[in-house]
Amino acid sequence: MYQPPIIILGMHRSGTTMITKLLENLGLFVGAEKEVNNEALFFWEINNWIFDLHTATAEKPYNMRYKNPAGEKVILETLEHYIQSGRRKQYLGSFASKYKSIKQLDFPYGWKDPKNTFTIDYWKHIFPNPKIIHIYRNPIDSVSSYIERDLEMKNKFEWNWKKKLKRHFLISKNFHQNFRLTNIEEGYNLWEEYVEKALSLQREFPDYLSIKYEDFLANPKNQIQALLAFCALQPKPEKIEEEIKNINSNRAYAFLKNENYVQFYQQIKNKPILQQLGYHEL
């Protein structure tokens, strides 16, 4: 019997990679070919294409709210084509010889990508009744981690002749395209965009599971059991214990050690969304 996919989403740097890797180790298939953040290249590349069509980026998802019938038709026809084309091997790997379409999978599978938060509006037509896992983290830890990672990438950037040639002919945008996340205030606004959109999906999808990153760190065993039941996974108990040992609970609320971040928290803690998620009384 065919199974619906498990679509993992949430704001960047919110624990989605850690929890996806854990689920993969416990039996969830998340793709044969993956990029550095454990995102299946097949869906990651298609999500990037959908964002490009909307002139949006992961840091500027605002335009994803705009749709037009002609564009939507092209996107849906393309998605339907790709999940059964030869390109499906990028996701299925050795399973591609058995399954002629990703829709035909009869075992627990899915994929993770923060951009799923917005592209789910298209994927839901390809995979009816998907299971949604939304992972969220307090905004300051999420955003500060995102900014620090981006800064590290910029500091590692080095010019070479290929990059200079592409710049000369204006044929690449992959230099320093993130102009938005330069401060914690703007990062918080981005966090709100992702989290509010993800929370709105609860009204649309009956199979929806929210995982609070800090609760996961504090009580991983119960949280993992909820995830396993949701994903229909039945790993051996010793395998679960092995995964629990690798979880570092000290990563919760790291921003409290930074005076500037604490001051910013005092400014935002009474916002409705922080009260809704229980981040207003730290």
SETITI-434613 format. One record per residue: x, z negated, y negated of N, C-alpha, C in turn; residue number from 1; residue in three letters. Coordinates in steps of 0.1 Angstrom, whole numbers, padded with zeros to 4 digits. Atoms other than C-alpha are relative to their C-alpha. Layout:
# residues N
((X Z Y) (X Z Y) (X Z Y) NUM 'ALA')
...
This chain:
# residues 282
((0008 0000 0012) (0000 0000 0000) (0009 0000 -0012) 1 'MET')
((-0008 -0001 0012) (0014 0010 -0034) (-0001 -0013 -0008) 2 'TYR')
((0000 0012 0008) (0024 -0018 -0057) (0002 0003 -0015) 3 'GLN')
((-0002 -0003 0014) (0022 -0020 -0095) (0014 -0005 -0004) 4 'PRO')
((-0013 0004 0004) (0055 -0024 -0113) (0000 -0014 -0007) 5 'PRO')
((-0001 0012 0008) (0067 -0057 -0128) (0008 0004 -0012) 6 'ILE')
((-0007 -0004 0012) (0076 -0049 -0164) (0004 -0012 -0008) 7 'ILE')
((-0006 0012 0007) (0099 -0074 -0181) (0003 0003 -0014) 8 'ILE')
((-0002 -0003 0014) (0099 -0076 -0218) (0002 -0013 -0008) 9 'LEU')
((-0002 0012 0009) (0107 -0099 -0248) (0011 0004 -0010) 10 'GLY')
((-0010 -0002 0011) (0129 -0101 -0279) (0014 0000 0007) 11 'MET')
((-0014 0000 -0004) (0166 -0093 -0274) (0006 -0014 0000) 12 'HIS')
((-0007 0013 -0001) (0188 -0122 -0264) (-0009 -0012 0002) 13 'ARG')
((0009 0011 -0003) (0160 -0143 -0251) (0000 -0004 0014) 14 'SER')
((-0001 0004 -0014) (0171 -0147 -0215) (-0005 0010 0009) 15 'GLY')
((0006 -0010 -0009) (0156 -0115 -0202) (0011 0005 0010) 16 'THR')
((-0010 -0004 -0009) (0189 -0104 -0187) (0003 -0010 0011) 17 'THR')
((-0003 0010 -0009) (0196 -0137 -0170) (-0011 -0001 0011) 18 'MET')
((0011 0001 -0009) (0161 -0139 -0155) (-0002 0012 0009) 19 'ILE')
((0001 -0012 -0008) (0161 -0103 -0144) (0010 0000 0011) 20 'THR')
((-0011 0000 -0010) (0194 -0107 -0126) (-0004 -0010 0011) 21 'LYS')
((0004 0010 -0010) (0180 -0138 -0109) (-0010 0006 0009) 22 'LEU')
((0011 -0006 -0009) (0149 -0120 -0097) (0006 0011 0009) 23 'LEU')
((-0006 -0010 -0008) (0170 -0091 -0085) (0008 -0007 0012) 24 'GLU')
((-0007 0007 -0011) (0192 -0115 -0065) (-0010 -0006 0010) 25 'ASN')
((0010 0006 -0009) (0160 -0130 -0050) (-0010 0011 0006) 26 'LEU')
((0007 -0010 -0007) (0146 -0096 -0039) (-0008 0010 -0008) 27 'GLY')
((0007 -0010 0008) (0131 -0077 -0069) (0009 0012 -0002) 28 'LEU')
((-0007 -0012 0002) (0142 -0041 -0070) (-0001 0004 -0015) 29 'PHE')
((0001 -0003 0015) (0151 -0033 -0107) (0009 0013 -0003) 30 'VAL')
((-0007 -0012 0003) (0169 0000 -0103) (0014 0002 0007) 31 'GLY')
((-0013 -0003 -0006) (0199 0017 -0086) (0011 0001 -0010) 32 'ALA')
((-0010 -0002 0011) (0217 0026 -0118) (-0004 -0008 -0012) 33 'GLU')
((0003 0009 0012) (0218 0000 -0146) (0011 0000 -0010) 34 'LYS')
((-0010 0001 0010) (0235 -0004 -0179) (0004 -0015 -0001) 35 'GLU')
((-0007 0013 -0001) (0255 -0035 -0189) (-0010 -0012 -0001) 36 'VAL')
((0010 0011 0001) (0223 -0056 -0197) (-0010 0000 0011) 37 'ASN')
((0009 0000 -0012) (0208 -0050 -0162) (-0013 0008 -0003) 38 'ASN')
((0012 -0009 0003) (0184 -0024 -0176) (0001 0013 0008) 39 'GLU')
((-0001 -0013 -0008) (0176 0005 -0153) (0001 0012 -0009) 40 'ALA')
((-0003 -0012 0009) (0191 0036 -0169) (-0012 0009 -0001) 41 'LEU')
((0011 -0010 0000) (0161 0057 -0159) (-0010 -0004 -0011) 42 'PHE')
((0010 0005 0009) (0136 0036 -0179) (0006 -0002 -0014) 43 'PHE')
((-0007 0003 0012) (0162 0026 -0206) (0001 0013 -0008) 44 'TRP')
((-0002 -0013 0007) (0169 0063 -0215) (-0014 0005 -0004) 45 'GLU')
((0013 -0005 0004) (0132 0072 -0215) (-0006 -0008 -0011) 46 'ILE')
((0005 0009 0011) (0123 0042 -0237) (0007 0004 -0013) 47 'ASN')
((-0007 -0004 0012) (0151 0053 -0261) (-0006 0013 -0006) 48 'ASN')
((0006 -0013 0004) (0136 0088 -0262) (-0013 -0002 -0007) 49 'TRP')
((0013 0003 0007) (0101 0074 -0270) (0002 -0006 -0013) 50 'ILE')
((-0003 0006 0013) (0116 0053 -0298) (0005 0011 -0010) 51 'PHE')
((-0005 -0011 0008) (0134 0084 -0311) (-0011 0009 -0006) 52 'ASP')
((0012 -0008 0004) (0102 0104 -0312) (-0008 -0006 -0011) 53 'LEU')
((0007 0007 0010) (0087 0077 -0334) (0009 -0003 -0012) 54 'HIS')
((-0010 0003 0010) (0118 0076 -0356) (0001 -0016 -0001) 55 'THR')
((-0001 0015 -0001) (0121 0039 -0345) (0013 -0003 0007) 56 'ALA')
((-0011 0005 -0007) (0150 0019 -0332) (-0003 -0014 0005) 57 'THR')
((0003 0013 -0005) (0152 -0014 -0313) (0000 -0010 -0011) 58 'ALA')
((0000 0009 0011) (0160 -0031 -0346) (-0011 0003 -0011) 59 'GLU')
((0010 -0004 0010) (0133 -0012 -0365) (-0012 0006 0008) 60 'LYS')
((0011 -0006 -0009) (0103 -0009 -0341) (-0013 0003 -0007) 61 'PRO')
((0013 -0001 0008) (0077 -0007 -0369) (-0007 0013 0003) 62 'TYR')
((0007 -0013 -0001) (0070 0030 -0365) (-0007 0002 0014) 63 'ASN')
((0006 -0001 -0013) (0060 0024 -0328) (-0015 -0002 -0001) 64 'MET')
((0014 0003 0001) (0026 0014 -0341) (-0008 0013 -0003) 65 'ARG')
((0007 -0012 0004) (0018 0049 -0352) (0000 0010 0011) 66 'TYR')
((0003 -0009 -0011) (0003 0074 -0327) (-0007 0012 -0006) 67 'LYS')
((0009 -0011 0002) (-0010 0109 -0328) (-0003 0007 0013) 68 'ASN')
((0004 -0005 -0013) (-0029 0126 -0300) (0010 0010 0006) 69 'PRO')
((-0009 -0010 -0005) (-0005 0156 -0297) (0013 -0006 0005) 70 'ALA')
((-0013 0007 -0005) (0026 0134 -0295) (-0002 -0008 0012) 71 'GLY')
((0002 0009 -0011) (0010 0110 -0271) (-0002 0009 0013) 72 'GLU')
((0002 -0009 -0012) (0000 0139 -0248) (0013 0005 0005) 73 'LYS')
((-0014 -0005 -0005) (0036 0152 -0247) (0007 -0011 0007) 74 'VAL')
((-0008 0012 -0006) (0050 0117 -0240) (-0006 -0003 0014) 75 'ILE')
((0006 0003 -0012) (0025 0110 -0212) (0003 0011 0011) 76 'LEU')
((-0003 -0011 -0010) (0030 0144 -0195) (0015 -0001 0004) 77 'GLU')
((-0015 0001 -0003) (0068 0139 -0197) (0002 -0012 0009) 78 'THR')
((-0002 0012 -0008) (0066 0104 -0182) (-0005 0003 0014) 79 'LEU')
((0006 -0004 -0013) (0044 0117 -0154) (0009 0009 0008) 80 'GLU')
((-0010 -0010 -0006) (0069 0145 -0147) (0012 -0008 0005) 81 'HIS')
((-0013 0006 -0003) (0100 0123 -0147) (-0001 -0010 0012) 82 'TYR')
((0001 0010 -0011) (0087 0096 -0123) (-0001 0007 0014) 83 'ILE')
((0001 -0007 -0013) (0083 0123 -0096) (0010 0012 0001) 84 'GLN')
((-0010 -0010 0000) (0112 0146 -0106) (0012 -0004 0007) 85 'SER')
((-0013 0004 -0006) (0147 0147 -0092) (0007 -0011 -0007) 86 'GLY')
((-0006 0010 0007) (0157 0124 -0119) (-0004 -0014 0004) 87 'ARG')
((0004 0013 -0005) (0139 0096 -0102) (0010 -0007 0008) 88 'ARG')
((-0011 0006 -0008) (0170 0091 -0080) (0008 -0009 -0008) 89 'LYS')
((-0007 0009 0009) (0186 0075 -0110) (-0005 -0014 0001) 90 'GLN')
((0006 0013 -0002) (0162 0046 -0105) (-0001 -0004 0015) 91 'TYR')
((0002 0004 -0014) (0155 0048 -0068) (0012 0000 0009) 92 'LEU')
((-0011 -0001 -0008) (0189 0056 -0055) (-0003 0006 0014) 93 'GLY')
((0002 -0005 -0013) (0188 0060 -0017) (-0015 0000 0004) 94 'SER')
((0015 0000 -0003) (0150 0053 -0017) (-0006 0013 -0004) 95 'PHE')
((0006 -0012 0005) (0145 0087 -0034) (-0004 0010 0011) 96 'ALA')
((0003 -0009 -0011) (0145 0105 -0001) (-0013 -0004 0007) 97 'SER')
((0013 0005 -0007) (0115 0084 0012) (-0011 0001 -0010) 98 'LYS')
((0011 0001 0009) (0095 0081 -0020) (0001 0012 -0010) 99 'TYR')
((0000 -0012 0009) (0086 0113 -0039) (-0004 -0003 -0014) 100 'LYS')
((0004 0005 0014) (0073 0093 -0069) (0002 -0015 -0001) 101 'SER')
((-0002 0015 0002) (0081 0059 -0083) (-0013 -0007 0002) 102 'ILE')
((0013 0006 -0002) (0044 0053 -0081) (-0003 -0004 0014) 103 'LYS')
((0002 0002 -0014) (0046 0053 -0044) (0006 -0012 0006) 104 'GLN')
((-0007 0012 -0005) (0067 0022 -0040) (-0009 -0010 0005) 105 'LEU')
((0008 0010 -0007) (0053 -0003 -0016) (0007 -0013 0002) 106 'ASP')
((-0007 0013 0000) (0077 -0032 -0023) (0001 -0005 -0014) 107 'PHE')
((-0001 0005 0013) (0083 -0054 -0053) (0011 0007 -0008) 108 'PRO')
((-0010 -0008 0008) (0100 -0034 -0081) (-0005 -0002 -0015) 109 'TYR')
((0002 0001 0014) (0102 -0033 -0118) (0012 0004 -0008) 110 'GLY')
((-0012 -0003 0009) (0125 -0029 -0148) (-0001 -0009 -0012) 111 'TRP')
((-0001 0009 0012) (0136 -0049 -0178) (0005 0009 -0012) 112 'LYS')
((-0005 -0006 0013) (0140 -0036 -0214) (-0008 -0006 -0011) 113 'ASP')
((0008 0005 0011) (0131 -0054 -0246) (-0009 0010 -0007) 114 'PRO')
((0009 -0011 0006) (0117 -0020 -0258) (-0013 0002 0007) 115 'LYS')
((0013 0000 -0007) (0091 -0023 -0231) (-0011 -0006 -0008) 116 'ASN')
((0010 0007 0008) (0073 -0046 -0256) (-0009 0010 -0007) 117 'THR')
((0007 -0011 0008) (0063 -0014 -0275) (-0003 0012 0008) 118 'PHE')
((0002 -0012 -0009) (0066 0014 -0249) (-0011 -0003 0011) 119 'THR')
((0011 0004 -0010) (0041 -0005 -0226) (-0013 0008 -0004) 120 'ILE')
((0012 -0007 0005) (0014 0013 -0247) (0000 0014 0007) 121 'ASP')
((-0001 -0013 -0007) (0026 0045 -0228) (0001 -0002 0015) 122 'TYR')
((-0002 0002 -0014) (0037 0031 -0195) (-0013 -0004 0007) 123 'TRP')
((0012 0005 -0006) (0003 0015 -0189) (-0009 0012 0005) 124 'LYS')
((0008 -0012 -0005) (-0012 0050 -0185) (0006 0006 0012) 125 'HIS')
((-0007 -0006 -0012) (0014 0060 -0159) (-0001 -0010 0012) 126 'ILE')
((0001 0010 -0010) (0013 0027 -0140) (-0012 -0009 -0004) 127 'PHE')
((0012 0009 0004) (-0023 0012 -0143) (0002 -0014 0006) 128 'PRO')
((-0001 0014 -0004) (-0025 -0025 -0141) (0014 -0006 0004) 129 'ASN')
((-0014 0006 -0003) (0012 -0034 -0143) (0000 -0015 -0001) 130 'PRO')
((-0002 0015 0002) (0024 -0070 -0141) (0010 -0001 -0011) 131 'LYS')
((-0008 0002 0012) (0039 -0082 -0173) (0007 -0014 0000) 132 'ILE')
((-0007 0013 0002) (0066 -0109 -0176) (0006 0000 -0014) 133 'ILE')
((-0005 0002 0014) (0072 -0120 -0212) (0009 -0012 -0001) 134 'HIS')
((-0010 0011 0002) (0103 -0141 -0218) (0003 -0002 -0014) 135 'ILE')
((-0003 0002 0014) (0107 -0157 -0251) (0009 -0013 -0002) 136 'TYR')
((-0009 0010 0004) (0132 -0180 -0268) (-0002 -0004 -0014) 137 'ARG')
((0001 0004 0014) (0133 -0200 -0300) (0007 0010 -0009) 138 'ASN')
((-0005 -0011 0008) (0139 -0175 -0328) (0015 -0001 -0005) 139 'PRO')
((-0013 0002 0006) (0171 -0190 -0342) (0011 0003 0010) 140 'ILE')
((-0009 -0003 -0011) (0190 -0190 -0309) (0000 0015 0003) 141 'ASP')
((0001 -0014 -0004) (0177 -0155 -0301) (0007 0009 -0010) 142 'SER')
((-0005 -0009 0011) (0185 -0140 -0335) (0015 -0002 -0002) 143 'VAL')
((-0014 0002 0003) (0219 -0157 -0340) (0009 0006 0011) 144 'SER')
((-0007 -0007 -0011) (0230 -0145 -0306) (0001 0015 -0001) 145 'SER')
((0000 -0015 0002) (0219 -0110 -0314) (0009 0004 -0011) 146 'TYR')
((-0009 -0003 0011) (0238 -0110 -0347) (0014 -0002 0004) 147 'ILE')
((-0014 0002 -0005) (0269 -0124 -0331) (0005 0011 0009) 148 'GLU')
((-0003 -0011 -0009) (0268 -0098 -0304) (0003 0013 -0007) 149 'ARG')
((-0001 -0013 0008) (0263 -0070 -0329) (0013 0000 -0008) 150 'ASP')
((-0012 0001 0008) (0292 -0083 -0350) (0012 0002 0009) 151 'LEU')
((-0011 -0001 -0010) (0315 -0085 -0319) (0002 0015 0003) 152 'GLU')
((-0001 -0015 -0003) (0306 -0048 -0311) (0006 0007 -0012) 153 'MET')
((-0005 -0006 0012) (0313 -0038 -0347) (0015 -0002 -0001) 154 'LYS')
((-0014 0004 0002) (0347 -0056 -0347) (0008 0008 0011) 155 'ASN')
((-0008 -0007 -0011) (0357 -0038 -0314) (0000 0015 -0003) 156 'LYS')
((0001 -0014 0003) (0348 -0004 -0329) (0013 0006 -0005) 157 'PHE')
((-0013 -0006 0004) (0378 0019 -0332) (-0003 0015 -0001) 158 'GLU')
((0001 -0014 0001) (0379 0054 -0345) (0010 0007 0009) 159 'TRP')
((-0009 -0009 -0008) (0393 0082 -0323) (-0003 0014 -0005) 160 'ASN')
((0002 -0013 0005) (0395 0119 -0328) (-0014 0006 0003) 161 'TRP')
((0013 -0005 -0003) (0362 0125 -0310) (-0011 -0005 -0010) 162 'LYS')
((0009 0006 0009) (0343 0101 -0332) (0001 0006 -0014) 163 'LYS')
((-0003 -0006 0013) (0359 0115 -0363) (-0006 0014 -0001) 164 'LYS')
((0005 -0013 0000) (0349 0150 -0353) (-0015 0000 0000) 165 'LEU')
((0015 0001 0000) (0313 0140 -0346) (-0005 -0004 -0014) 166 'LYS')
((0004 0004 0014) (0312 0123 -0380) (0001 0012 -0010) 167 'ARG')
((-0002 -0011 0009) (0326 0154 -0397) (-0012 0010 0001) 168 'HIS')
((0011 -0010 -0001) (0298 0176 -0383) (-0014 -0007 0001) 169 'PHE')
((0013 0007 0000) (0271 0149 -0385) (-0008 0002 0012) 170 'LEU')
((0008 -0002 -0012) (0262 0152 -0349) (-0001 -0013 0009) 171 'ILE')
((0002 0013 -0007) (0262 0115 -0339) (-0004 -0011 -0010) 172 'SER')
((0005 0011 0008) (0245 0084 -0352) (0006 -0013 0006) 173 'LYS')
((-0004 0012 -0008) (0263 0060 -0328) (0013 -0006 -0006) 174 'ASN')
((-0011 0007 0007) (0286 0043 -0353) (-0004 -0014 -0002) 175 'PHE')
((0005 0013 0004) (0271 0013 -0370) (-0014 0001 -0005) 176 'HIS')
((0014 -0003 0004) (0234 0021 -0370) (-0008 -0012 -0003) 177 'GLN')
((0008 0012 0002) (0222 -0015 -0371) (0002 -0006 -0014) 178 'ASN')
((-0002 0004 0014) (0217 -0021 -0408) (-0010 -0012 -0003) 179 'PHE')
((0010 0010 0003) (0189 -0047 -0404) (0005 -0014 0003) 180 'ARG')
((-0004 0014 -0005) (0204 -0077 -0385) (0013 -0004 -0007) 181 'LEU')
((-0012 0005 0007) (0228 -0089 -0411) (-0002 -0014 -0005) 182 'THR')
((0002 0014 0004) (0212 -0123 -0418) (-0011 -0006 0009) 183 'ASN')
((0010 0007 -0009) (0191 -0149 -0400) (-0014 0002 -0005) 184 'ILE')
((0014 -0001 0005) (0161 -0144 -0423) (-0006 0013 0005) 185 'GLU')
((0005 -0013 -0004) (0157 -0107 -0415) (-0001 0001 0015) 186 'GLU')
((0001 0001 -0015) (0164 -0114 -0378) (-0012 -0007 0004) 187 'GLY')
((0012 0008 -0003) (0136 -0139 -0378) (-0012 0010 -0001) 188 'TYR')
((0011 -0009 0002) (0112 -0112 -0391) (-0001 0010 0012) 189 'ASN')
((0000 -0009 -0012) (0123 -0089 -0362) (-0005 -0008 0012) 190 'LEU')
((0005 0009 -0011) (0117 -0118 -0337) (-0015 0000 0000) 191 'TRP')
((0015 0001 0001) (0082 -0121 -0350) (-0007 0013 0004) 192 'GLU')
((0006 -0013 -0004) (0075 -0084 -0345) (-0001 0001 0015) 193 'GLU')
((-0001 -0001 -0015) (0086 -0085 -0309) (-0010 -0010 0007) 194 'TYR')
((0008 0010 -0007) (0069 -0118 -0300) (-0014 0001 -0002) 195 'VAL')
((0015 -0002 0002) (0036 -0112 -0317) (-0005 0012 0008) 196 'GLU')
((0005 -0011 -0008) (0033 -0078 -0300) (-0001 -0004 0015) 197 'LYS')
((0001 0004 -0014) (0042 -0093 -0266) (-0011 -0010 0003) 198 'ALA')
((0011 0010 -0002) (0018 -0122 -0270) (-0014 0007 0000) 199 'LEU')
((0013 -0007 0001) (-0010 -0097 -0279) (-0004 0007 0013) 200 'SER')
((0002 -0007 -0012) (-0006 -0081 -0245) (-0008 -0009 0010) 201 'LEU')
((0008 0009 -0009) (-0022 -0112 -0228) (-0014 0004 0000) 202 'GLN')
((0015 -0004 0001) (-0056 -0099 -0240) (-0003 0012 0008) 203 'ARG')
((0002 -0013 -0006) (-0050 -0066 -0223) (0003 0000 0015) 204 'GLU')
((-0004 0000 -0014) (-0033 -0073 -0190) (-0003 -0013 0007) 205 'PHE')
((0003 0012 -0007) (-0047 -0098 -0166) (0012 -0006 0008) 206 'PRO')
((-0012 0005 -0006) (-0014 -0101 -0147) (0011 -0001 -0010) 207 'ASP')
((-0010 0003 0012) (0007 -0116 -0175) (0005 -0014 0002) 208 'TYR')
((-0006 0013 -0002) (0032 -0144 -0171) (0010 -0002 -0012) 209 'LEU')
((-0010 0004 0011) (0050 -0161 -0201) (0010 -0010 0006) 210 'SER')
((-0011 0010 -0004) (0083 -0178 -0195) (0007 -0004 -0013) 211 'ILE')
((-0007 0005 0011) (0097 -0200 -0222) (0014 -0003 0004) 212 'LYS')
((-0014 0001 -0004) (0135 -0198 -0220) (0004 -0014 0002) 213 'TYR')
((-0004 0014 0000) (0140 -0235 -0228) (-0006 -0008 0011) 214 'GLU')
((0006 0006 -0012) (0115 -0246 -0202) (0006 0004 0013) 215 'ASP')
((-0007 -0005 -0012) (0132 -0224 -0177) (0013 -0007 0003) 216 'PHE')
((-0012 0007 -0001) (0165 -0241 -0184) (-0002 -0014 0004) 217 'LEU')
((0002 0015 -0002) (0151 -0276 -0183) (-0006 -0002 0014) 218 'ALA')
((0006 0002 -0013) (0131 -0271 -0150) (0000 0013 0007) 219 'ASN')
((-0001 -0014 -0006) (0144 -0239 -0133) (-0007 0001 0013) 220 'PRO')
((0006 -0001 -0014) (0130 -0248 -0098) (-0015 0004 -0002) 221 'LYS')
((0014 -0003 0001) (0094 -0248 -0109) (-0003 0013 -0007) 222 'ASN')
((0002 -0013 0007) (0098 -0218 -0132) (0003 0011 0010) 223 'GLN')
((-0004 -0011 -0010) (0115 -0198 -0104) (-0012 0001 0010) 224 'ILE')
((0011 -0001 -0010) (0086 -0207 -0080) (-0011 0008 -0006) 225 'GLN')
((0011 -0007 0007) (0061 -0194 -0106) (0004 0015 0000) 226 'ALA')
((-0004 -0014 0001) (0081 -0162 -0110) (0000 0007 0014) 227 'LEU')
((0000 -0005 -0014) (0085 -0157 -0072) (-0015 0003 0004) 228 'LEU')
((0014 -0002 -0004) (0047 -0161 -0067) (-0006 0012 -0007) 229 'ALA')
((0005 -0011 0008) (0040 -0137 -0095) (0005 0014 0005) 230 'PHE')
((-0007 -0012 -0004) (0064 -0111 -0082) (-0002 0003 0015) 231 'CYS')
((0002 -0001 -0015) (0053 -0116 -0045) (0014 0001 0007) 232 'ALA')
((-0013 0001 -0006) (0089 -0125 -0035) (0001 -0012 0009) 233 'LEU')
((-0002 0012 -0009) (0098 -0148 -0006) (0014 -0001 0006) 234 'GLN')
((-0014 0002 -0004) (0135 -0154 -0005) (0002 -0013 0008) 235 'PRO')
((-0003 0012 -0008) (0151 -0180 0017) (0003 -0012 -0010) 236 'LYS')
((-0002 0012 0009) (0152 -0216 0002) (0014 -0001 -0005) 237 'PRO')
((-0014 0002 0003) (0190 -0217 0003) (0004 0010 -0011) 238 'GLU')
((-0003 -0010 0010) (0191 -0185 -0018) (-0005 -0004 -0014) 239 'LYS')
((0005 0005 0013) (0169 -0201 -0045) (0009 -0011 -0005) 240 'ILE')
((-0008 0011 0005) (0191 -0232 -0046) (0014 0006 -0005) 241 'GLU')
((-0013 -0007 0005) (0222 -0209 -0050) (-0002 0005 -0014) 242 'GLU')
((0003 -0005 0013) (0206 -0193 -0080) (-0001 -0012 -0011) 243 'GLU')
((0002 0012 0009) (0196 -0227 -0096) (0014 -0006 -0004) 244 'ILE')
((-0013 0005 0003) (0233 -0238 -0094) (0007 0007 -0011) 245 'LYS')
((-0007 -0008 0010) (0243 -0210 -0117) (-0006 -0001 -0014) 246 'ASN')
((0007 0000 0013) (0219 -0219 -0145) (0006 -0011 -0009) 247 'ILE')
((-0006 0009 0009) (0235 -0236 -0175) (-0011 -0005 -0010) 248 'ASN')
((0011 0006 0009) (0209 -0259 -0192) (0005 -0003 -0014) 249 'SER')
((-0005 0003 0014) (0232 -0265 -0222) (-0003 0011 -0010) 250 'ASN')
((0002 -0012 0009) (0222 -0231 -0237) (-0013 -0002 -0008) 251 'ARG')
((0012 0002 0008) (0189 -0245 -0249) (0002 -0006 -0013) 252 'ALA')
((0000 0006 0013) (0185 -0251 -0286) (0015 -0001 -0005) 253 'TYR')
((-0014 0000 0004) (0222 -0243 -0293) (0001 -0001 -0015) 254 'ALA')
((-0001 -0001 0015) (0214 -0237 -0330) (0000 -0014 -0007) 255 'PHE')
((0001 0014 0006) (0209 -0275 -0336) (0014 -0005 -0003) 256 'LEU')
((-0014 0004 0003) (0247 -0278 -0337) (0005 0006 -0013) 257 'LYS')
((-0005 -0008 0012) (0249 -0255 -0367) (-0009 -0004 -0012) 258 'ASN')
((0007 0006 0012) (0239 -0271 -0401) (-0008 0011 -0007) 259 'GLU')
((0007 -0011 0007) (0230 -0238 -0417) (-0012 0005 0007) 260 'ASN')
((0012 -0004 -0007) (0207 -0228 -0389) (-0011 -0011 0000) 261 'TYR')
((0009 0011 0001) (0191 -0262 -0389) (-0008 0000 -0013) 262 'VAL')
((0007 -0001 0013) (0183 -0258 -0426) (-0010 0011 0000) 263 'GLN')
((0010 -0011 -0001) (0167 -0225 -0419) (-0012 -0003 0009) 264 'PHE')
((0011 0005 -0009) (0147 -0240 -0391) (-0010 -0008 -0008) 265 'TYR')
((0009 0008 0008) (0133 -0265 -0415) (-0009 0008 -0009) 266 'GLN')
((0008 -0009 0009) (0120 -0236 -0437) (-0011 0007 0008) 267 'GLN')
((0010 -0009 -0008) (0102 -0218 -0408) (-0008 -0008 0010) 268 'ILE')
((0005 0007 -0011) (0092 -0245 -0384) (-0015 -0002 0000) 269 'LYS')
((0015 0002 0000) (0056 -0248 -0396) (-0008 0014 0000) 270 'ASN')
((0006 -0012 -0002) (0049 -0211 -0392) (-0010 0000 0012) 271 'LYS')
((0010 0001 -0011) (0018 -0206 -0370) (0005 0004 0014) 272 'PRO')
((-0004 -0004 -0013) (0036 -0187 -0343) (0010 -0010 0006) 273 'ILE')
((-0009 0010 -0005) (0063 -0214 -0340) (-0009 -0012 0005) 274 'LEU')
((0009 0010 -0005) (0035 -0240 -0337) (-0007 0004 0013) 275 'GLN')
((0007 -0005 -0012) (0017 -0219 -0311) (0010 -0001 0012) 276 'GLN')
((-0010 0000 -0011) (0049 -0217 -0290) (0007 -0013 0002) 277 'LEU')
((-0006 0014 -0002) (0058 -0254 -0294) (0014 -0001 -0005) 278 'GLY')
((-0013 0000 0006) (0089 -0248 -0315) (0000 -0008 -0014) 279 'TYR')
((0001 0006 0013) (0077 -0269 -0345) (0004 -0014 -0001) 280 'HIS')
((-0004 0014 0000) (0089 -0303 -0335) (0012 -0002 0008) 281 'GLU')
((-0013 0001 -0008) (0125 -0300 -0323) (0008 -0012 -0006) 282 'LEU')
